[in-house]
């Protein structure tokens, strides 16, 4: 099993963040055991998306480690991939 860290900057967006999250969860066979680090400047939105991510991770049995932060620099440490979208 190969693991990596995927950082999603702008994850608090109701459209972009959720769609990207579910795309990652669907790659569970390739990425099982990896970390998804959700980042956004809007802490309240980020909390909601992170809670949904954890629930979906459990329901799909995807096996990801889900983390979230408003500190993008901290999240980028050790990242194998970075997905970003801001408006």
Phi, psi and omega in degrees: 000124178261126181247155178209174176246125178248120180259129179246104180269127186096021186292344182283354179290132181296330181264300183297310185300313182292318181296316179295318179302311182292328174298317178295316180297329178289344178268028186299328180293323181276331189245007182310134180089352180281170179253133170252118180253112182268131183229136173200155178278341179267097186301320182296314178295320181298320178301317180295315180294320179297319178296317178295320179299316179295318179296313180295321177302317178292314182297316181281348185060037188284336175074025177272158167261122182254128174227159178214150182198157172265358182261094184297325180297319178294319181294326184288342180299119178083008182291136173267330180218146176228127175247129183222142173204125179228153178238000000 
